[in-house]
Amino acid sequence: MPRDKSWRAFGKYYGLAFLIPTSILIGYGIGHFLDKAFHTTFLSIVFLLLGIAAGLIETIRELSKTDDR
């Protein structure tokens, strides 16, 4: 059983390694698309910051979960 728990922990932290960069890219992509659609220049920065915040919040949520399973 300890080997199973170590693989679960590995999977959890491996997934977290992609969480922040993915949320940043998605936020920036949405902002970039909206900038092109509405002919603005500030939405990519706004959504980039929202992506950073969302990634950090979700990382904190995942790390604060207990592994009682």
N, CA and C atoms as an extended XYZ file, in Angstrom:
207
Properties=species:S:1:pos:R:3:atomname:S:1:resname:S:1:resid:I:1 pbc="F F F"
N         0.793       -1.211        0.000 N   MET     1
C         0.000        0.000        0.000 CA  MET     1
C         0.836        1.277        0.000 C   MET     1
N         1.984        1.341        0.645 N   PRO     2
C         2.737        2.602        0.630 CA  PRO     2
C         3.141        3.000       -0.784 C   PRO     2
N         3.381        2.015       -1.636 N   ARG     3
C         3.758        2.329       -3.014 CA  ARG     3
C         2.604        3.000       -3.747 C   ARG     3
N         1.375        2.567       -3.474 N   ASP     4
C         0.197        3.159       -4.094 CA  ASP     4
C         0.051        4.617       -3.666 C   ASP     4
N         0.286        4.905       -2.405 N   LYS     5
C         0.184        6.276       -1.922 CA  LYS     5
C         1.258        7.166       -2.533 C   LYS     5
N         2.431        6.619       -2.734 N   SER     6
C         3.493        7.433       -3.323 CA  SER     6
C         3.175        7.764       -4.776 C   SER     6
N         2.558        6.831       -5.497 N   TRP     7
C         2.173        7.116       -6.874 CA  TRP     7
C         1.049        8.148       -6.933 C   TRP     7
N         0.129        8.091       -5.987 N   ARG     8
C        -0.940        9.093       -5.936 CA  ARG     8
C        -0.363       10.478       -5.657 C   ARG     8
N         0.574       10.543       -4.734 N   ALA     9
C         1.206       11.829       -4.418 CA  ALA     9
C         1.986       12.338       -5.625 C   ALA     9
N         2.679       11.445       -6.308 N   PHE    10
C         3.404       11.840       -7.509 CA  PHE    10
C         2.451       12.403       -8.553 C   PHE    10
N         1.341       11.742       -8.772 N   GLY    11
C         0.358       12.217       -9.743 CA  GLY    11
C        -0.228       13.562       -9.372 C   GLY    11
N        -0.478       13.745       -8.084 N   LYS    12
C        -1.038       15.018       -7.614 CA  LYS    12
C        -0.064       16.159       -7.875 C   LYS    12
N         1.177       15.984       -7.501 N   TYR    13
C         2.152       17.066       -7.659 CA  TYR    13
C         2.585       17.229       -9.110 C   TYR    13
N         2.554       16.179       -9.880 N   TYR    14
C         2.862       16.286      -11.302 CA  TYR    14
C         1.787       17.105      -12.008 C   TYR    14
N         0.557       16.895      -11.630 N   GLY    15
C        -0.539       17.685      -12.201 CA  GLY    15
C        -0.457       19.144      -11.800 C   GLY    15
N        -0.017       19.399      -10.587 N   LEU    16
C         0.126       20.782      -10.129 CA  LEU    16
C         1.216       21.525      -10.895 C   LEU    16
N         2.181       20.805      -11.416 N   ALA    17
C         3.252       21.450      -12.174 CA  ALA    17
C         2.717       22.090      -13.452 C   ALA    17
N         1.618       21.588      -13.967 N   PHE    18
C         1.034       22.133      -15.190 CA  PHE    18
C        -0.127       23.078      -14.924 C   PHE    18
N        -0.575       23.174      -13.696 N   LEU    19
C        -1.765       23.956      -13.381 CA  LEU    19
C        -1.555       25.450      -13.600 C   LEU    19
N        -0.524       26.023      -13.032 N   ILE    20
C        -0.309       27.465      -13.151 CA  ILE    20
C         0.034       27.867      -14.588 C   ILE    20
N         0.985       27.204      -15.255 N   PRO    21
C         1.259       27.621      -16.638 CA  PRO    21
C         0.046       27.486      -17.569 C   PRO    21
N        -0.746       26.452      -17.374 N   THR    22
C        -1.918       26.263      -18.212 CA  THR    22
C        -2.948       27.358      -17.980 C   THR    22
N        -3.198       27.692      -16.726 N   SER    23
C        -4.179       28.740      -16.446 CA  SER    23
C        -3.691       30.098      -16.941 C   SER    23
N        -2.392       30.346      -16.881 N   ILE    24
C        -1.852       31.597      -17.405 CA  ILE    24
C        -2.031       31.659      -18.920 C   ILE    24
N        -1.701       30.579      -19.610 N   LEU    25
C        -1.855       30.564      -21.067 CA  LEU    25
C        -3.311       30.696      -21.503 C   LEU    25
N        -4.200       30.041      -20.800 N   ILE    26
C        -5.618       30.137      -21.146 CA  ILE    26
C        -6.129       31.552      -20.902 C   ILE    26
N        -5.759       32.139      -19.763 N   GLY    27
C        -6.174       33.513      -19.482 CA  GLY    27
C        -5.664       34.483      -20.521 C   GLY    27
N        -4.402       34.356      -20.881 N   TYR    28
C        -3.833       35.238      -21.893 CA  TYR    28
C        -4.487       35.001      -23.258 C   TYR    28
N        -4.737       33.758      -23.588 N   GLY    29
C        -5.377       33.440      -24.869 CA  GLY    29
C        -6.771       34.046      -24.984 C   GLY    29
N        -7.545       33.950      -23.916 N   ILE    30
C        -8.879       34.556      -23.918 CA  ILE    30
C        -8.766       36.069      -24.076 C   ILE    30
N        -7.862       36.682      -23.318 N   GLY    31
C        -7.673       38.126      -23.419 CA  GLY    31
C        -7.205       38.553      -24.798 C   GLY    31
N        -6.295       37.789      -25.378 N   HIS    32
C        -5.790       38.106      -26.716 CA  HIS    32
C        -6.910       38.016      -27.756 C   HIS    32
N        -7.724       36.984      -27.641 N   PHE    33
C        -8.854       36.828      -28.550 CA  PHE    33
C        -9.832       37.989      -28.406 C   PHE    33
N       -10.123       38.384      -27.171 N   LEU    34
C       -11.043       39.498      -26.952 CA  LEU    34
C       -10.447       40.817      -27.421 C   LEU    34
N        -9.137       40.977      -27.259 N   ASP    35
C        -8.482       42.173      -27.781 CA  ASP    35
C        -8.649       42.273      -29.295 C   ASP    35
N        -8.472       41.172      -29.979 N   LYS    36
C        -8.635       41.169      -31.433 CA  LYS    36
C       -10.097       41.420      -31.826 C   LYS    36
N       -11.031       40.845      -31.066 N   ALA    37
C       -12.446       40.979      -31.399 CA  ALA    37
C       -12.963       42.390      -31.157 C   ALA    37
N       -12.508       43.029      -30.077 N   PHE    38
C       -13.020       44.355      -29.719 CA  PHE    38
C       -12.050       45.491      -30.049 C   PHE    38
N       -10.925       45.174      -30.678 N   HIS    39
C        -9.912       46.166      -31.070 CA  HIS    39
C        -9.439       46.985      -29.863 C   HIS    39
N        -9.084       46.272      -28.789 N   THR    40
C        -8.555       46.910      -27.579 CA  THR    40
C        -7.135       46.401      -27.349 C   THR    40
N        -6.496       46.928      -26.298 N   THR    41
C        -5.130       46.488      -25.994 CA  THR    41
C        -4.944       46.072      -24.544 C   THR    41
N        -5.945       46.221      -23.721 N   PHE    42
C        -5.763       45.970      -22.297 CA  PHE    42
C        -6.346       44.656      -21.802 C   PHE    42
N        -7.207       44.023      -22.578 N   LEU    43
C        -7.876       42.815      -22.099 CA  LEU    43
C        -6.922       41.637      -21.937 C   LEU    43
N        -5.890       41.561      -22.745 N   SER    44
C        -4.941       40.458      -22.592 CA  SER    44
C        -4.214       40.553      -21.250 C   SER    44
N        -3.905       41.761      -20.811 N   ILE    45
C        -3.252       41.936      -19.512 CA  ILE    45
C        -4.213       41.596      -18.378 C   ILE    45
N        -5.461       42.036      -18.510 N   VAL    46
C        -6.466       41.752      -17.473 CA  VAL    46
C        -6.669       40.253      -17.333 C   VAL    46
N        -6.847       39.567      -18.447 N   PHE    47
C        -7.088       38.130      -18.378 CA  PHE    47
C        -5.821       37.349      -18.029 C   PHE    47
N        -4.664       37.884      -18.342 N   LEU    48
C        -3.419       37.268      -17.890 CA  LEU    48
C        -3.358       37.291      -16.369 C   LEU    48
N        -3.680       38.431      -15.774 N   LEU    49
C        -3.686       38.534      -14.313 CA  LEU    49
C        -4.753       37.640      -13.689 C   LEU    49
N        -5.912       37.549      -14.343 N   LEU    50
C        -6.948       36.636      -13.851 CA  LEU    50
C        -6.503       35.174      -13.936 C   LEU    50
N        -5.783       34.826      -14.983 N   GLY    51
C        -5.257       33.469      -15.114 CA  GLY    51
C        -4.231       33.151      -14.043 C   GLY    51
N        -3.371       34.123      -13.741 N   ILE    52
C        -2.381       33.929      -12.672 CA  ILE    52
C        -3.088       33.716      -11.344 C   ILE    52
N        -4.078       34.571      -11.062 N   ALA    53
C        -4.814       34.454       -9.800 CA  ALA    53
C        -5.549       33.121       -9.710 C   ALA    53
N        -6.191       32.724      -10.799 N   ALA    54
C        -6.929       31.455      -10.792 CA  ALA    54
C        -5.989       30.267      -10.585 C   ALA    54
N        -4.826       30.300      -11.219 N   GLY    55
C        -3.860       29.218      -11.049 CA  GLY    55
C        -3.338       29.121       -9.631 C   GLY    55
N        -3.032       30.270       -9.045 N   LEU    56
C        -2.542       30.265       -7.661 CA  LEU    56
C        -3.612       29.804       -6.677 C   LEU    56
N        -4.844       30.271       -6.872 N   ILE    57
C        -5.936       29.866       -5.981 CA  ILE    57
C        -6.169       28.361       -6.073 C   ILE    57
N        -6.199       27.839       -7.273 N   GLU    58
C        -6.428       26.397       -7.431 CA  GLU    58
C        -5.268       25.580       -6.888 C   GLU    58
N        -4.040       26.076       -7.028 N   THR    59
C        -2.884       25.387       -6.452 CA  THR    59
C        -2.988       25.339       -4.933 C   THR    59
N        -3.359       26.434       -4.330 N   ILE    60
C        -3.519       26.468       -2.876 CA  ILE    60
C        -4.627       25.527       -2.434 C   ILE    60
N        -5.728       25.489       -3.174 N   ARG    61
C        -6.825       24.569       -2.836 CA  ARG    61
C        -6.378       23.108       -2.905 C   ARG    61
N        -5.653       22.773       -3.965 N   GLU    62
C        -5.204       21.397       -4.122 CA  GLU    62
C        -4.199       21.003       -3.031 C   GLU    62
N        -3.319       21.913       -2.690 N   LEU    63
C        -2.311       21.590       -1.675 CA  LEU    63
C        -2.904       21.532       -0.271 C   LEU    63
N        -4.022       22.211       -0.050 N   SER    64
C        -4.611       22.198        1.287 CA  SER    64
C        -5.540       21.003        1.511 C   SER    64
N        -5.850       20.260        0.443 N   LYS    65
C        -6.658       19.052        0.604 CA  LYS    65
C        -5.872       17.998        1.358 C   LYS    65
N        -6.574       17.254        2.200 N   THR    66
C        -5.906       16.159        2.913 CA  THR    66
C        -5.969       14.888        2.078 C   THR    66
N        -4.997       14.051        2.231 N   ASP    67
C        -4.936       12.782        1.508 CA  ASP    67
C        -5.368       11.640        2.418 C   ASP    67
N        -6.641       11.631        2.780 N   ASP    68
C        -7.158       10.602        3.693 CA  ASP    68
C        -7.634        9.372        2.945 C   ASP    68
N        -7.602        9.378        1.618 N   ARG    69
C        -8.126        8.244        0.852 CA  ARG    69
C        -7.247        7.064        0.927 C   ARG    69
